[in-house]
Amino acid sequence: MIGFILGLLIVGLIAGALARLLVPGRQNISIPATILVGIIGSFVGGFLSNLLFNADASLRTSGIIGSVIGAVIVLLVWIKISGSQASKR
């Protein structure tokens, strides 16, 4: 169980960090937020791969490429939401 959690955190960190490198501009988020973006991105990537490739309907995590693609999507949404909140202040 601990190995699964550590693996999830490592994949989340890698996917989140790669997403931050791929998205232009500066993102003011912490390392734990980067891990969270990567973990959520993994689920988003798995969901999208199930939709695109007509796999079974269960929600599974995807591979590192799908995780990075999902993390980029999540990061862009995060920037859009935080940017609109910053402009209201």
N, CA, C and O atoms as a GROMACS GRO file, in nm:
protein
  356
    1MET      N    1   0.082  -0.119   0.000
    1MET     CA    2   0.000   0.000   0.000
    1MET      C    3   0.087   0.126   0.000
    1MET      O    4   0.057   0.222  -0.071
    2ILE      N    5   0.192   0.125   0.079
    2ILE     CA    6   0.280   0.241   0.084
    2ILE      C    7   0.353   0.258  -0.050
    2ILE      O    8   0.376   0.370  -0.095
    3GLY      N    9   0.390   0.146  -0.112
    3GLY     CA   10   0.455   0.152  -0.243
    3GLY      C   11   0.365   0.213  -0.348
    3GLY      O   12   0.411   0.289  -0.433
    4PHE      N   13   0.234   0.181  -0.342
    4PHE     CA   14   0.138   0.238  -0.436
    4PHE      C   15   0.128   0.389  -0.417
    4PHE      O   16   0.127   0.465  -0.514
    5ILE      N   17   0.121   0.432  -0.292
    5ILE     CA   18   0.109   0.576  -0.264
    5ILE      C   19   0.235   0.649  -0.307
    5ILE      O   20   0.226   0.757  -0.366
    6LEU      N   21   0.352   0.592  -0.279
    6LEU     CA   22   0.476   0.655  -0.324
    6LEU      C   23   0.486   0.661  -0.475
    6LEU      O   24   0.531   0.761  -0.531
    7GLY      N   25   0.444   0.554  -0.541
    7GLY     CA   26   0.444   0.553  -0.688
    7GLY      C   27   0.351   0.658  -0.744
    7GLY      O   28   0.384   0.725  -0.842
    8LEU      N   29   0.233   0.672  -0.683
    8LEU     CA   30   0.137   0.772  -0.727
    8LEU      C   31   0.194   0.913  -0.710
    8LEU      O   32   0.176   0.998  -0.798
    9LEU      N   33   0.262   0.937  -0.598
    9LEU     CA   34   0.321   1.069  -0.576
    9LEU      C   35   0.434   1.098  -0.674
    9LEU      O   36   0.448   1.210  -0.723
   10ILE      N   37   0.515   0.998  -0.704
   10ILE     CA   38   0.626   1.017  -0.797
   10ILE      C   39   0.575   1.042  -0.939
   10ILE      O   40   0.622   1.133  -1.007
   11VAL      N   41   0.478   0.962  -0.984
   11VAL     CA   42   0.420   0.984  -1.117
   11VAL      C   43   0.351   1.120  -1.121
   11VAL      O   44   0.360   1.190  -1.221
   12GLY      N   45   0.283   1.157  -1.014
   12GLY     CA   46   0.218   1.288  -1.008
   12GLY      C   47   0.318   1.402  -1.017
   12GLY      O   48   0.294   1.501  -1.087
   13LEU      N   49   0.431   1.388  -0.947
   13LEU     CA   50   0.534   1.492  -0.952
   13LEU      C   51   0.594   1.502  -1.091
   13LEU      O   52   0.614   1.613  -1.142
   14ILE      N   53   0.624   1.389  -1.152
   14ILE     CA   54   0.684   1.390  -1.286
   14ILE      C   55   0.587   1.448  -1.388
   14ILE      O   56   0.624   1.535  -1.468
   15ALA      N   57   0.461   1.401  -1.386
   15ALA     CA   58   0.363   1.451  -1.482
   15ALA      C   59   0.334   1.599  -1.460
   15ALA      O   60   0.322   1.675  -1.556
   16GLY      N   61   0.322   1.640  -1.335
   16GLY     CA   62   0.296   1.781  -1.305
   16GLY      C   63   0.412   1.871  -1.345
   16GLY      O   64   0.392   1.980  -1.399
   17ALA      N   65   0.535   1.824  -1.318
   17ALA     CA   66   0.653   1.902  -1.355
   17ALA      C   67   0.666   1.914  -1.506
   17ALA      O   68   0.698   2.021  -1.558
   18LEU      N   69   0.642   1.803  -1.578
   18LEU     CA   70   0.649   1.809  -1.724
   18LEU      C   71   0.539   1.900  -1.781
   18LEU      O   72   0.562   1.972  -1.878
   19ALA      N   73   0.422   1.896  -1.719
   19ALA     CA   74   0.314   1.985  -1.764
   19ALA      C   75   0.352   2.131  -1.743
   19ALA      O   76   0.325   2.216  -1.828
   20ARG      N   77   0.415   2.160  -1.630
   20ARG     CA   78   0.458   2.298  -1.604
   20ARG      C   79   0.565   2.342  -1.701
   20ARG      O   80   0.572   2.460  -1.736
   21LEU      N   81   0.650   2.249  -1.746
   21LEU     CA   82   0.751   2.282  -1.846
   21LEU      C   83   0.689   2.306  -1.983
   21LEU      O   84   0.737   2.390  -2.060
   22LEU      N   85   0.584   2.232  -2.016
   22LEU     CA   86   0.522   2.243  -2.148
   22LEU      C   87   0.430   2.364  -2.162
   22LEU      O   88   0.415   2.417  -2.272
   23VAL      N   89   0.368   2.407  -2.053
   23VAL     CA   90   0.275   2.521  -2.059
   23VAL      C   91   0.358   2.648  -2.048
   23VAL      O   92   0.434   2.666  -1.952
   24PRO      N   93   0.344   2.738  -2.146
   24PRO     CA   94   0.424   2.861  -2.142
   24PRO      C   95   0.379   2.955  -2.030
   24PRO      O   96   0.263   2.952  -1.988
   25GLY      N   97   0.471   3.036  -1.985
   25GLY     CA   98   0.441   3.132  -1.881
   25GLY      C   99   0.480   3.079  -1.745
   25GLY      O  100   0.525   2.965  -1.731
   26ARG      N  101   0.463   3.164  -1.645
   26ARG     CA  102   0.499   3.128  -1.508
   26ARG      C  103   0.375   3.084  -1.432
   26ARG      O  104   0.273   3.152  -1.435
   27GLN      N  105   0.386   2.971  -1.366
   27GLN     CA  106   0.277   2.922  -1.282
   27GLN      C  107   0.319   2.935  -1.137
   27GLN      O  108   0.420   2.877  -1.096
   28ASN      N  109   0.244   3.009  -1.061
   28ASN     CA  110   0.277   3.029  -0.920
   28ASN      C  111   0.208   2.923  -0.835
   28ASN      O  112   0.113   2.952  -0.761
   29ILE      N  113   0.255   2.798  -0.846
   29ILE     CA  114   0.200   2.691  -0.764
   29ILE      C  115   0.314   2.617  -0.695
   29ILE      O  116   0.427   2.614  -0.745
   30SER      N  117   0.285   2.560  -0.582
   30SER     CA  118   0.386   2.493  -0.501
   30SER      C  119   0.412   2.351  -0.552
   30SER      O  120   0.347   2.303  -0.644
   31ILE      N  121   0.509   2.285  -0.489
   31ILE     CA  122   0.539   2.147  -0.526
   31ILE      C  123   0.422   2.054  -0.493
   31ILE      O  124   0.389   1.970  -0.576
   32PRO      N  125   0.358   2.066  -0.375
   32PRO     CA  126   0.240   1.980  -0.352
   32PRO      C  127   0.127   2.005  -0.453
   32PRO      O  128   0.057   1.912  -0.492
   33ALA      N  129   0.110   2.130  -0.496
   33ALA     CA  130   0.009   2.159  -0.597
   33ALA      C  131   0.050   2.100  -0.732
   33ALA      O  132  -0.037   2.057  -0.809
   34THR      N  133   0.180   2.097  -0.762
   34THR     CA  134   0.228   2.035  -0.884
   34THR      C  135   0.199   1.885  -0.883
   34THR      O  136   0.158   1.828  -0.984
   35ILE      N  137   0.222   1.822  -0.768
   35ILE     CA  138   0.191   1.678  -0.754
   35ILE      C  139   0.042   1.656  -0.772
   35ILE      O  140   0.002   1.561  -0.840
   36LEU      N  141  -0.040   1.742  -0.713
   36LEU     CA  142  -0.185   1.728  -0.725
   36LEU      C  143  -0.230   1.744  -0.870
   36LEU      O  144  -0.316   1.670  -0.917
   37VAL      N  145  -0.171   1.840  -0.941
   37VAL     CA  146  -0.203   1.858  -1.083
   37VAL      C  147  -0.166   1.732  -1.161
   37VAL      O  148  -0.241   1.689  -1.249
   38GLY      N  149  -0.052   1.673  -1.130
   38GLY     CA  150  -0.009   1.551  -1.199
   38GLY      C  151  -0.100   1.432  -1.170
   38GLY      O  152  -0.131   1.355  -1.261
   39ILE      N  153  -0.142   1.417  -1.044
   39ILE     CA  154  -0.230   1.305  -1.008
   39ILE      C  155  -0.367   1.322  -1.073
   39ILE      O  156  -0.420   1.227  -1.131
   40ILE      N  157  -0.423   1.441  -1.064
   40ILE     CA  158  -0.552   1.466  -1.130
   40ILE      C  159  -0.538   1.450  -1.280
   40ILE      O  160  -0.627   1.396  -1.346
   41GLY      N  161  -0.426   1.498  -1.335
   41GLY     CA  162  -0.401   1.483  -1.478
   41GLY      C  163  -0.393   1.338  -1.521
   41GLY      O  164  -0.431   1.305  -1.632
   42SER      N  165  -0.343   1.252  -1.434
   42SER     CA  166  -0.338   1.110  -1.465
   42SER      C  167  -0.479   1.052  -1.481
   42SER      O  168  -0.504   0.973  -1.572
   43PHE      N  169  -0.568   1.092  -1.393
   43PHE     CA  170  -0.706   1.045  -1.405
   43PHE      C  171  -0.776   1.105  -1.527
   43PHE      O  172  -0.853   1.037  -1.594
   44VAL      N  173  -0.748   1.232  -1.556
   44VAL     CA  174  -0.806   1.295  -1.674
   44VAL      C  175  -0.753   1.227  -1.800
   44VAL      O  176  -0.829   1.201  -1.893
   45GLY      N  177  -0.623   1.199  -1.804
   45GLY     CA  178  -0.565   1.129  -1.919
   45GLY      C  179  -0.623   0.990  -1.936
   45GLY      O  180  -0.648   0.947  -2.049
   46GLY      N  181  -0.644   0.919  -1.826
   46GLY     CA  182  -0.704   0.786  -1.834
   46GLY      C  183  -0.848   0.792  -1.883
   46GLY      O  184  -0.891   0.708  -1.961
   47PHE      N  185  -0.922   0.892  -1.836
   47PHE     CA  186  -1.061   0.909  -1.880
   47PHE      C  187  -1.068   0.942  -2.029
   47PHE      O  188  -1.151   0.887  -2.101
   48LEU      N  189  -0.980   1.031  -2.074
   48LEU     CA  190  -0.979   1.068  -2.216
   48LEU      C  191  -0.937   0.950  -2.304
   48LEU      O  192  -0.992   0.932  -2.413
   49SER      N  193  -0.841   0.871  -2.257
   49SER     CA  194  -0.802   0.756  -2.338
   49SER      C  195  -0.914   0.653  -2.346
   49SER      O  196  -0.930   0.587  -2.449
   50ASN      N  197  -0.992   0.640  -2.240
   50ASN     CA  198  -1.109   0.551  -2.245
   50ASN      C  199  -1.212   0.604  -2.344
   50ASN      O  200  -1.274   0.525  -2.416
   51LEU      N  201  -1.232   0.734  -2.348
   51LEU     CA  202  -1.328   0.792  -2.442
   51LEU      C  203  -1.281   0.779  -2.586
   51LEU      O  204  -1.360   0.744  -2.675
   52LEU      N  205  -1.154   0.807  -2.611
   52LEU     CA  206  -1.103   0.808  -2.747
   52LEU      C  207  -1.085   0.669  -2.806
   52LEU      O  208  -1.109   0.648  -2.925
   53PHE      N  209  -1.043   0.574  -2.724
   53PHE     CA  210  -1.010   0.442  -2.777
   53PHE      C  211  -1.113   0.336  -2.741
   53PHE      O  212  -1.087   0.217  -2.758
   54ASN      N  213  -1.228   0.378  -2.693
   54ASN     CA  214  -1.340   0.289  -2.660
   54ASN      C  215  -1.297   0.172  -2.572
   54ASN      O  216  -1.337   0.057  -2.595
   55ALA      N  217  -1.218   0.201  -2.473
   55ALA     CA  218  -1.178   0.097  -2.378
   55ALA      C  219  -1.293   0.075  -2.280
   55ALA      O  220  -1.399   0.137  -2.293
   56ASP      N  221  -1.272  -0.011  -2.184
   56ASP     CA  222  -1.378  -0.035  -2.087
   56ASP      C  223  -1.410   0.093  -2.011
   56ASP      O  224  -1.328   0.186  -2.008
   57ALA      N  225  -1.525   0.098  -1.951
   57ALA     CA  226  -1.575   0.221  -1.890
   57ALA      C  227  -1.518   0.249  -1.752
   57ALA      O  228  -1.551   0.352  -1.693
   58SER      N  229  -1.435   0.162  -1.698
   58SER     CA  230  -1.381   0.186  -1.565
   58SER      C  231  -1.279   0.300  -1.570
   58SER      O  232  -1.208   0.318  -1.669
   59LEU      N  233  -1.274   0.375  -1.461
   59LEU     CA  234  -1.182   0.488  -1.452
   59LEU      C  235  -1.050   0.438  -1.397
   59LEU      O  236  -1.041   0.401  -1.280
   60ARG      N  237  -0.946   0.438  -1.482
   60ARG     CA  238  -0.814   0.394  -1.440
   60ARG      C  239  -0.714   0.504  -1.467
   60ARG      O  240  -0.739   0.595  -1.547
   61THR      N  241  -0.602   0.495  -1.400
   61THR     CA  242  -0.496   0.591  -1.429
   61THR      C  243  -0.431   0.553  -1.562
   61THR      O  244  -0.433   0.436  -1.602
   62SER      N  245  -0.376   0.650  -1.628
   62SER     CA  246  -0.313   0.624  -1.758
   62SER      C  247  -0.162   0.614  -1.740
   62SER      O  248  -0.111   0.623  -1.629
   63GLY      N  249  -0.093   0.595  -1.850
   63GLY     CA  250   0.053   0.592  -1.848
   63GLY      C  251   0.108   0.732  -1.832
   63GLY      O  252   0.032   0.828  -1.817
   64ILE      N  253   0.238   0.744  -1.836
   64ILE     CA  254   0.302   0.874  -1.812
   64ILE      C  255   0.267   0.975  -1.922
   64ILE      O  256   0.252   1.093  -1.894
   65ILE      N  257   0.254   0.930  -2.046
   65ILE     CA  258   0.219   1.023  -2.155
   65ILE      C  259   0.077   1.074  -2.137
   65ILE      O  260   0.053   1.194  -2.149
   66GLY      N  261  -0.015   0.985  -2.108
   66GLY     CA  262  -0.152   1.027  -2.081
   66GLY      C  263  -0.162   1.114  -1.957
   66GLY      O  264  -0.242   1.207  -1.951
   67SER      N  265  -0.078   1.084  -1.858
   67SER     CA  266  -0.076   1.165  -1.736
   67SER      C  267  -0.029   1.307  -1.765
   67SER      O  268  -0.084   1.403  -1.712
   68VAL      N  269   0.073   1.319  -1.848
   68VAL     CA  270   0.124   1.453  -1.883
   68VAL      C  271   0.021   1.530  -1.964
   68VAL      O  272   0.000   1.649  -1.941
   69ILE      N  273  -0.042   1.464  -2.060
   69ILE     CA  274  -0.146   1.532  -2.140
   69ILE      C  275  -0.260   1.577  -2.050
   69ILE      O  276  -0.308   1.690  -2.062
   70GLY      N  277  -0.304   1.490  -1.960
   70GLY     CA  278  -0.409   1.526  -1.866
   70GLY      C  279  -0.365   1.638  -1.773
   70GLY      O  280  -0.444   1.727  -1.741
   71ALA      N  281  -0.239   1.634  -1.728
   71ALA     CA  282  -0.187   1.737  -1.638
   71ALA      C  283  -0.180   1.872  -1.708
   71ALA      O  284  -0.205   1.975  -1.645
   72VAL      N  285  -0.145   1.873  -1.837
   72VAL     CA  286  -0.144   1.999  -1.912
   72VAL      C  287  -0.285   2.057  -1.918
   72VAL      O  288  -0.304   2.177  -1.900
   73ILE      N  289  -0.384   1.972  -1.942
   73ILE     CA  290  -0.524   2.018  -1.945
   73ILE      C  291  -0.564   2.073  -1.810
   73ILE      O  292  -0.624   2.181  -1.802
   74VAL      N  293  -0.532   2.000  -1.703
   74VAL     CA  294  -0.568   2.045  -1.568
   74VAL      C  295  -0.496   2.176  -1.535
   74VAL      O  296  -0.556   2.266  -1.476
   75LEU      N  297  -0.369   2.188  -1.572
   75LEU     CA  298  -0.294   2.310  -1.545
   75LEU      C  299  -0.351   2.429  -1.620
   75LEU      O  300  -0.359   2.539  -1.565
   76LEU      N  301  -0.391   2.409  -1.745
   76LEU     CA  302  -0.452   2.519  -1.821
   76LEU      C  303  -0.583   2.564  -1.758
   76LEU      O  304  -0.612   2.683  -1.753
   77VAL      N  305  -0.662   2.469  -1.710
   77VAL     CA  306  -0.787   2.503  -1.640
   77VAL      C  307  -0.755   2.577  -1.511
   77VAL      O  308  -0.821   2.675  -1.477
   78TRP      N  309  -0.653   2.530  -1.438
   78TRP     CA  310  -0.611   2.593  -1.312
   78TRP      C  311  -0.570   2.738  -1.337
   78TRP      O  312  -0.610   2.828  -1.263
   79ILE      N  313  -0.491   2.761  -1.442
   79ILE     CA  314  -0.446   2.896  -1.475
   79ILE      C  315  -0.565   2.984  -1.512
   79ILE      O  316  -0.572   3.100  -1.470
   80LYS      N  317  -0.657   2.930  -1.589
   80LYS     CA  318  -0.776   3.006  -1.631
   80LYS      C  319  -0.859   3.046  -1.510
   80LYS      O  320  -0.904   3.160  -1.499
   81ILE      N  321  -0.881   2.952  -1.419
   81ILE     CA  322  -0.961   2.980  -1.300
   81ILE      C  323  -0.890   3.079  -1.207
   81ILE      O  324  -0.951   3.174  -1.160
   82SER      N  325  -0.763   3.057  -1.182
   82SER     CA  326  -0.689   3.146  -1.091
   82SER      C  327  -0.668   3.283  -1.154
   82SER      O  328  -0.664   3.384  -1.084
   83GLY      N  329  -0.656   3.288  -1.287
   83GLY     CA  330  -0.641   3.417  -1.355
   83GLY      C  331  -0.766   3.498  -1.350
   83GLY      O  332  -0.760   3.621  -1.335
   84SER      N  333  -0.881   3.434  -1.361
   84SER     CA  334  -1.007   3.508  -1.355
   84SER      C  335  -1.036   3.554  -1.213
   84SER      O  336  -1.099   3.658  -1.195
   85GLN      N  337  -0.992   3.479  -1.111
   85GLN     CA  338  -1.010   3.521  -0.974
   85GLN      C  339  -0.916   3.635  -0.940
   85GLN      O  340  -0.952   3.724  -0.862
   86ALA      N  341  -0.796   3.634  -0.996
   86ALA     CA  342  -0.701   3.742  -0.969
   86ALA      C  343  -0.747   3.872  -1.032
   86ALA      O  344  -0.721   3.979  -0.977
   87SER      N  345  -0.813   3.866  -1.146
   87SER     CA  346  -0.858   3.988  -1.211
   87SER      C  347  -0.979   4.050  -1.141
   87SER      O  348  -1.007   4.168  -1.159
   88LYS      N  349  -1.050   3.970  -1.060
   88LYS     CA  350  -1.164   4.024  -0.986
   88LYS      C  351  -1.121   4.097  -0.860
   88LYS      O  352  -1.201   4.172  -0.803
   89ARG      N  353  -0.998   4.077  -0.816
   89ARG     CA  354  -0.952   4.141  -0.691
   89ARG      C  355  -0.917   4.284  -0.711
   89ARG      O  356  -0.877   4.351  -0.616
   0.00000   0.00000   0.00000
